[in-house]
Amino acid sequence: MSDEQAVLEPVEASPTPEAPWWKLDLKSTIKRPFGKFSRIMLAVASPFIVLGLFNVKPLWEFGWRTHIFCLNNLRPVRAASGKFHPGGAWIKSKRIVVYGMPGVGDAKVAAAYEGMRSIVDEVGLDIHVERVTATPAMQASLAAATDHKQGKSSFNFRKFIARRMDDRGSRHAEMVVVNMDFTDPSWAWGLAYFPPGIAALREEVTDARLAKHEGAHLLGYDKHDDLPFFVFGYEEAPIPWERSTLMMILPNNRNTLSPRAHAALVSFWRGKERDGCTYFK
């Protein structure tokens, strides 16, 4: 066999030795996963991410007074007709009505009224809380917001908001007790939203504590005491889920607001007074 016909066996190249860790180019290693724009956005977002996890008392109150921490409260509300209403315009009426839909027991409506009045008094607001009987328009709104699926009725909170904004606009806020589950989420005990000034409670679980919890949302505290994880300057348990059963309400006989929730609401309504109206007693 000639040399040309010989089959040469491949020779494996010896691997290049890896550089020791102290000689690695860390700058290029960090830059590789992120482009320039991503790094800029990460740098801008980092302070807000930190504030979302931890905060301090003066900044917490400043953020609520300037509405930085509750921008969702400023959103306009769309009615069923398509008309938009300014978010939170109901506050100028200084009036919240509490009622139950037909079939709801008086004791449950009384508990809802007690809880709503309690939080208004605790924050010190000059808002009149009134118990009323459901009007035909209110009952019609309930009928329009009732979903029927597989032989079961449920209360559609979004539809109810849209219908009520057409019916009463921003003349007042309201808390209603209904005798059915919510459409979304079905597990909710109550729902509340500041911009239209509407809260709804399930009759089965309604008590003054739940009403006060949803009343805080109705008045503008659109969070729970789980985020930020900790606000330095307020006395509270270090682990969010150990603070109370219904976040923001302390587990005591008086059902008082947590310090951070109380400060947030007071600061929020102080900020509202920049419009020239007085909302405190």
N, C-alpha and C positions, 0 to 999 in steps of 0.2 A: 504494500500500500504506500502510495506516495504521500509526501508531506501535505499536498493540497487536499488529499482525500481524508486526511486524518480529521477526526471530529474533536475539536477542543472542548474540554469541559469548562463550563463557566466558573469564573472565580468570584467569590463573594467579596464585595468591597467592605473593608472594615468600617464600622460606624463612627461617625464624627462624635467625639466626646462632648457631653453637655457642659455648658459653661456653669461655673459655680454660682449660687444664688446671689452672692455679693457683687457679681459682675453683670447681672441682668440690667437692662435698660428699663427701669421702672416707669419712666415718663411715657415711653412708647407703649408699654404694656397697659397702662391705665387708659391711654388715649384710644387704643385699638378698638374696644367695644363701643365707644361713643364717638359720634361725630361732633364737630364744633358746635352746631346748633343744639344738639342734645345736652352737651356739657353746660351751655349757657342757660338752658331751661332748667336743668337740674340745680344750678347755682341759685337761680331766681326762686325756685320752688322750695328749696331746702328750709328757709326760715318758716314758711307756712306749714311745712310738714312737721317741723319741731313744735310749732304752736298748736298744731292739731293733736299732739300727744301730751304736751306739757305747757302750762301757762302760769302766770303770776297774777295776783289779785289786782294790782293797779291796771295792768294791761287788759285783763279780763273785763273789768268794768268800763274801761275806755272803749274797748271794742264793741260792747253792747250799747253804750251811749251814742256812739257814732254809727251804729248799725252795721259795722264791718262784719261782725260775727253772726248776723242774722239777715243777710241780703235776701233770703227767700221770703221774708216778711214783706218785702217791697214789691213783689210780683203782682201784676194786674190779674184780675179774675175774669174769666170768660163765662158769660151767661149762656143759657141754652139758645137764646136768640142770636148769639154771635157777638153781642155787644160786650165790650171790655169795661170793667169797673176798676178804679184805682185800688190797689191792695191796701187794706187797713183803713179805708175811708170811714168805716163804721164807728171808729173811736170818737169822732166828733159828736156823735149822738149820746155818748156816755151812758149807754143802756144795753143791758143783756137780759133777754127773756129766757125763761126755763119752762119747758112744757113736755108732756108725754103724748105720744100718739094714742089713738083710741085702743083700749084694751090694756094699757099700761097701768099698773097699780099706783095709787096715790102715794104710798109710802116710798116708792122708788123715785117718783118725781120730787118728793120732799127731800130725799137724800141728795139728789142732784142739785137742787136749789141750795141746800146747806153747804155742799162742797164748793159751789161756784161763789156763793157769797163769802165763804170763809177765805178764799184766796184773794178776792178783791180787797177784803178788809186787811188781810195780813200784809199785802203789798202797800196798802194805804191809798188806794185809788178812789177818786171821787166818781165812781161808776155805780149807777143804780141797777141792782139785780132784782128782777121781778118775775114772779111765777104767774103764768098765764095758761089759759085753755087753748088747745090747738084750734086754730081757725080753719074754715073750709079751704083756704088757700094753702095752709100748711099741710092739711090732709091730702090735698091734691098733689102737692110736691112729693109726699111720701109715696103715693100711688105711682107717680111718674118715675120714681127712683127705685121701685121694687122690681127686682129681676126674678123671673120664674124659669127654673131649670130642673128637669127630672122630678117634677111634682113638689119642689121645694122653693120657698120664697126667700130672698135675701135682700139686704139693704145696700144699694149702690151709693156710696158716699159722694162720689164725683158727680153723678147725675143729680143728686139732691142739691149740691152746691150750685150747679148750673141753673136748676129750676128756681131755687130760692133767690138767686141774684136777679132773676127776671121779676119775681113776685114782689120782693121788698127792697131790692137794691142795697144801699148802705144805711138804711134807716135805723138799724140796730144790729146787735149780734145775738146769737141764740145757742142754747144747749137743748138738745132734744133726746128723749129716751125712747128707744124703739124696741119692739118685741120680736126681733128676728136677728139672725146672724148677718155679718157684713159680707158683701160679695167679694171684696178684695181689700185686705186679706181676711179670709174667713175666720181665722183664729183671734182676731182683734177683739178686745173688750170695749174699746172706745177709740174714736178718731177725732181730731180737732185740727183746724187750720186757721191761722190768724188773718190772712188777707181777706177772705169773705166773712170772717167772724162767725164760724159755725163749728159746733162740737156735737158729736152723737155718741150715745152710750147704749150698750146692750142691757136691756132690763134685767136679764138673768143675773148679771154680776154687778149691777149698779149699787154703789154705796157712796158715802160722802168722800171717802178716800180716793176712789176712782174719779169722781167728779172733780175733785181738786187737782188731780194729776192732769186730766184733760183740760181743766180750766187754765192751768199754767200754759199749756200749748195754745189754747184759744187767746190768751193774753200776749202771746208772742215768744214764749220760751220754746223754740222749736227743736230742742235737744233733750237728751237725758244726761244723767251724771256719769256716763261712761266715757264720753269724749269731751274735752281732753281727759286722759287718764287721771291726771292730777293737776289741780290748780293750787299752787303754793300760796299760802296766806289764809286758807280756809281749813277748818278742822273737819276732816273726813277720813273714812277708812281708805287705806292705800290701794285696795283691790276694788275695782268698780262694782263687781257683782256681789260684794259684801256690804254695800252701802244701804240698800233697802230693797224691799220686794218690788214696789213700784218706784222706779228710779225718780229722784228729785224730792220725794216725800220721806221725811225721817220716820223711822219705825217707833213712834211714841203715841201716847193717847191723844195728843193734840193734832197729829197729822201735820206738823209744821213743815214748811219748805226747807230744803237743804240750804246751807249758807250760800253756796255758789248760785243756785237757782234764784234765790231771793235777791241777791245782788244783781244778777243779770236782768231780772224783770224791773227792778227799781231803776237801774241804769238805762234800760231800753225806753221806759216811759219818761224819764227825765230828758232823754234825747228827743222824744216826741214833742216836748214842750217848746222846743225851738221854733215850732210853727206858730207860736203865739197863744196856744191854748194851755190851760192849767188842768192837769189830770190828777193831782194829788189833793187830799183833803187839807 
